[in-house]
Amino acid sequence: MSITSNEFTKDPDALLDYMVDWTKWLGTDTISLSTWIVPTGITKHADTNTTKTGTIELLGGAVDKTYEVVNRIDTDGGRINDQTIVIHIKDK
């Protein structure tokens, strides 16, 4: 899923992936490094990136809690930027 909204609802038992599409912001630049800052209480299962996107798989989270997860990128052009996604945990 490409981020058009920065907010998502997730069941605590679901293992789901979330993608940040940096294409418009990057222009002709490309991602050299993508890291994720994940708060305590929700688990990063895996992460990957391409030259234009960063993707994370998240597991867990406490019901009725909200988590802010940050994708930080470094680019080949020497820029650094963050994009925050908000994950609301609800029983589904």
Biotite code that builds the C-alpha atoms (Angstrom):
import biotite.structure as struc

atoms = struc.array([
    struc.Atom([0.000, 0.000, 0.000], chain_id="A", res_id=1, res_name="MET", atom_name="CA", element="C"),
    struc.Atom([1.357, 3.357, -0.942], chain_id="A", res_id=2, res_name="SER", atom_name="CA", element="C"),
    struc.Atom([0.899, 6.094, 1.607], chain_id="A", res_id=3, res_name="ILE", atom_name="CA", element="C"),
    struc.Atom([-1.850, 8.478, 0.620], chain_id="A", res_id=4, res_name="THR", atom_name="CA", element="C"),
    struc.Atom([-2.920, 8.780, 4.209], chain_id="A", res_id=5, res_name="SER", atom_name="CA", element="C"),
    struc.Atom([-0.478, 8.536, 7.065], chain_id="A", res_id=6, res_name="ASN", atom_name="CA", element="C"),
    struc.Atom([-2.933, 6.735, 9.369], chain_id="A", res_id=7, res_name="GLU", atom_name="CA", element="C"),
    struc.Atom([-3.867, 3.067, 9.440], chain_id="A", res_id=8, res_name="PHE", atom_name="CA", element="C"),
    struc.Atom([-5.844, 0.724, 11.686], chain_id="A", res_id=9, res_name="THR", atom_name="CA", element="C"),
    struc.Atom([-4.356, -2.684, 12.465], chain_id="A", res_id=10, res_name="LYS", atom_name="CA", element="C"),
    struc.Atom([-5.534, -5.705, 14.457], chain_id="A", res_id=11, res_name="ASP", atom_name="CA", element="C"),
    struc.Atom([-2.986, -6.686, 17.136], chain_id="A", res_id=12, res_name="PRO", atom_name="CA", element="C"),
    struc.Atom([-2.759, -10.227, 15.699], chain_id="A", res_id=13, res_name="ASP", atom_name="CA", element="C"),
    struc.Atom([-2.208, -9.096, 12.104], chain_id="A", res_id=14, res_name="ALA", atom_name="CA", element="C"),
    struc.Atom([1.177, -9.063, 10.384], chain_id="A", res_id=15, res_name="LEU", atom_name="CA", element="C"),
    struc.Atom([0.880, -6.298, 7.778], chain_id="A", res_id=16, res_name="LEU", atom_name="CA", element="C"),
    struc.Atom([3.211, -4.304, 5.569], chain_id="A", res_id=17, res_name="ASP", atom_name="CA", element="C"),
    struc.Atom([3.217, -0.534, 5.156], chain_id="A", res_id=18, res_name="TYR", atom_name="CA", element="C"),
    struc.Atom([5.042, 1.286, 2.368], chain_id="A", res_id=19, res_name="MET", atom_name="CA", element="C"),
    struc.Atom([6.207, 4.873, 2.105], chain_id="A", res_id=20, res_name="VAL", atom_name="CA", element="C"),
    struc.Atom([6.489, 5.943, -1.530], chain_id="A", res_id=21, res_name="ASP", atom_name="CA", element="C"),
    struc.Atom([9.120, 8.706, -1.767], chain_id="A", res_id=22, res_name="TRP", atom_name="CA", element="C"),
    struc.Atom([8.962, 9.033, -5.577], chain_id="A", res_id=23, res_name="THR", atom_name="CA", element="C"),
    struc.Atom([7.522, 12.569, -5.782], chain_id="A", res_id=24, res_name="LYS", atom_name="CA", element="C"),
    struc.Atom([9.781, 13.957, -3.064], chain_id="A", res_id=25, res_name="TRP", atom_name="CA", element="C"),
    struc.Atom([12.915, 12.320, -4.484], chain_id="A", res_id=26, res_name="LEU", atom_name="CA", element="C"),
    struc.Atom([12.546, 13.487, -8.073], chain_id="A", res_id=27, res_name="GLY", atom_name="CA", element="C"),
    struc.Atom([15.628, 12.044, -9.818], chain_id="A", res_id=28, res_name="THR", atom_name="CA", element="C"),
    struc.Atom([17.403, 11.288, -6.504], chain_id="A", res_id=29, res_name="ASP", atom_name="CA", element="C"),
    struc.Atom([17.327, 7.749, -5.071], chain_id="A", res_id=30, res_name="THR", atom_name="CA", element="C"),
    struc.Atom([17.282, 6.118, -1.637], chain_id="A", res_id=31, res_name="ILE", atom_name="CA", element="C"),
    struc.Atom([20.658, 4.814, -0.485], chain_id="A", res_id=32, res_name="SER", atom_name="CA", element="C"),
    struc.Atom([19.529, 3.819, 3.032], chain_id="A", res_id=33, res_name="LEU", atom_name="CA", element="C"),
    struc.Atom([16.086, 3.301, 4.577], chain_id="A", res_id=34, res_name="SER", atom_name="CA", element="C"),
    struc.Atom([15.732, 2.765, 8.329], chain_id="A", res_id=35, res_name="THR", atom_name="CA", element="C"),
    struc.Atom([12.689, 2.483, 10.562], chain_id="A", res_id=36, res_name="TRP", atom_name="CA", element="C"),
    struc.Atom([12.240, 3.922, 14.042], chain_id="A", res_id=37, res_name="ILE", atom_name="CA", element="C"),
    struc.Atom([9.691, 1.745, 15.843], chain_id="A", res_id=38, res_name="VAL", atom_name="CA", element="C"),
    struc.Atom([8.389, 2.523, 19.337], chain_id="A", res_id=39, res_name="PRO", atom_name="CA", element="C"),
    struc.Atom([8.199, -0.028, 22.129], chain_id="A", res_id=40, res_name="THR", atom_name="CA", element="C"),
    struc.Atom([4.971, -2.037, 22.051], chain_id="A", res_id=41, res_name="GLY", atom_name="CA", element="C"),
    struc.Atom([4.791, -2.832, 18.343], chain_id="A", res_id=42, res_name="ILE", atom_name="CA", element="C"),
    struc.Atom([7.257, -5.120, 16.556], chain_id="A", res_id=43, res_name="THR", atom_name="CA", element="C"),
    struc.Atom([9.144, -4.701, 13.304], chain_id="A", res_id=44, res_name="LYS", atom_name="CA", element="C"),
    struc.Atom([9.039, -8.141, 11.675], chain_id="A", res_id=45, res_name="HIS", atom_name="CA", element="C"),
    struc.Atom([11.013, -7.163, 8.552], chain_id="A", res_id=46, res_name="ALA", atom_name="CA", element="C"),
    struc.Atom([11.815, -4.210, 6.338], chain_id="A", res_id=47, res_name="ASP", atom_name="CA", element="C"),
    struc.Atom([12.932, -3.668, 2.744], chain_id="A", res_id=48, res_name="THR", atom_name="CA", element="C"),
    struc.Atom([13.464, -0.803, 0.358], chain_id="A", res_id=49, res_name="ASN", atom_name="CA", element="C"),
    struc.Atom([13.853, 0.036, -3.292], chain_id="A", res_id=50, res_name="THR", atom_name="CA", element="C"),
    struc.Atom([15.411, 3.163, -4.756], chain_id="A", res_id=51, res_name="THR", atom_name="CA", element="C"),
    struc.Atom([12.043, 4.952, -4.314], chain_id="A", res_id=52, res_name="LYS", atom_name="CA", element="C"),
    struc.Atom([10.174, 3.198, -1.464], chain_id="A", res_id=53, res_name="THR", atom_name="CA", element="C"),
    struc.Atom([10.606, 1.963, 2.112], chain_id="A", res_id=54, res_name="GLY", atom_name="CA", element="C"),
    struc.Atom([8.457, -0.923, 3.399], chain_id="A", res_id=55, res_name="THR", atom_name="CA", element="C"),
    struc.Atom([8.016, -2.320, 6.907], chain_id="A", res_id=56, res_name="ILE", atom_name="CA", element="C"),
    struc.Atom([6.117, -5.356, 8.219], chain_id="A", res_id=57, res_name="GLU", atom_name="CA", element="C"),
    struc.Atom([4.585, -4.739, 11.645], chain_id="A", res_id=58, res_name="LEU", atom_name="CA", element="C"),
    struc.Atom([3.278, -7.246, 14.177], chain_id="A", res_id=59, res_name="LEU", atom_name="CA", element="C"),
    struc.Atom([1.519, -6.796, 17.502], chain_id="A", res_id=60, res_name="GLY", atom_name="CA", element="C"),
    struc.Atom([0.592, -3.638, 19.313], chain_id="A", res_id=61, res_name="GLY", atom_name="CA", element="C"),
    struc.Atom([-1.728, -3.131, 22.271], chain_id="A", res_id=62, res_name="ALA", atom_name="CA", element="C"),
    struc.Atom([-5.455, -2.670, 21.668], chain_id="A", res_id=63, res_name="VAL", atom_name="CA", element="C"),
    struc.Atom([-6.560, 0.986, 21.784], chain_id="A", res_id=64, res_name="ASP", atom_name="CA", element="C"),
    struc.Atom([-2.955, 2.225, 21.557], chain_id="A", res_id=65, res_name="LYS", atom_name="CA", element="C"),
    struc.Atom([-1.542, 4.391, 18.786], chain_id="A", res_id=66, res_name="THR", atom_name="CA", element="C"),
    struc.Atom([2.027, 4.083, 17.505], chain_id="A", res_id=67, res_name="TYR", atom_name="CA", element="C"),
    struc.Atom([4.057, 6.496, 15.401], chain_id="A", res_id=68, res_name="GLU", atom_name="CA", element="C"),
    struc.Atom([6.514, 4.663, 13.158], chain_id="A", res_id=69, res_name="VAL", atom_name="CA", element="C"),
    struc.Atom([9.123, 6.690, 11.265], chain_id="A", res_id=70, res_name="VAL", atom_name="CA", element="C"),
    struc.Atom([10.773, 5.864, 7.939], chain_id="A", res_id=71, res_name="ASN", atom_name="CA", element="C"),
    struc.Atom([14.094, 7.734, 7.707], chain_id="A", res_id=72, res_name="ARG", atom_name="CA", element="C"),
    struc.Atom([15.881, 7.786, 4.373], chain_id="A", res_id=73, res_name="ILE", atom_name="CA", element="C"),
    struc.Atom([19.311, 8.895, 3.221], chain_id="A", res_id=74, res_name="ASP", atom_name="CA", element="C"),
    struc.Atom([19.626, 9.608, -0.479], chain_id="A", res_id=75, res_name="THR", atom_name="CA", element="C"),
    struc.Atom([22.423, 9.255, -2.988], chain_id="A", res_id=76, res_name="ASP", atom_name="CA", element="C"),
    struc.Atom([22.246, 13.046, -3.321], chain_id="A", res_id=77, res_name="GLY", atom_name="CA", element="C"),
    struc.Atom([23.067, 13.511, 0.384], chain_id="A", res_id=78, res_name="GLY", atom_name="CA", element="C"),
    struc.Atom([19.585, 14.401, 1.645], chain_id="A", res_id=79, res_name="ARG", atom_name="CA", element="C"),
    struc.Atom([17.933, 12.948, 4.772], chain_id="A", res_id=80, res_name="ILE", atom_name="CA", element="C"),
    struc.Atom([14.193, 12.966, 5.437], chain_id="A", res_id=81, res_name="ASN", atom_name="CA", element="C"),
    struc.Atom([11.604, 11.351, 7.731], chain_id="A", res_id=82, res_name="ASP", atom_name="CA", element="C"),
    struc.Atom([8.026, 10.247, 7.062], chain_id="A", res_id=83, res_name="GLN", atom_name="CA", element="C"),
    struc.Atom([5.821, 9.241, 10.010], chain_id="A", res_id=84, res_name="THR", atom_name="CA", element="C"),
    struc.Atom([2.975, 6.767, 9.750], chain_id="A", res_id=85, res_name="ILE", atom_name="CA", element="C"),
    struc.Atom([0.418, 6.361, 12.527], chain_id="A", res_id=86, res_name="VAL", atom_name="CA", element="C"),
    struc.Atom([-0.854, 2.903, 13.420], chain_id="A", res_id=87, res_name="ILE", atom_name="CA", element="C"),
    struc.Atom([-4.035, 2.603, 15.536], chain_id="A", res_id=88, res_name="HIS", atom_name="CA", element="C"),
    struc.Atom([-4.474, -0.833, 17.120], chain_id="A", res_id=89, res_name="ILE", atom_name="CA", element="C"),
    struc.Atom([-8.081, -2.097, 17.215], chain_id="A", res_id=90, res_name="LYS", atom_name="CA", element="C"),
    struc.Atom([-9.609, -5.555, 17.523], chain_id="A", res_id=91, res_name="ASP", atom_name="CA", element="C"),
    struc.Atom([-11.173, -6.411, 14.175], chain_id="A", res_id=92, res_name="LYS", atom_name="CA", element="C"),
])
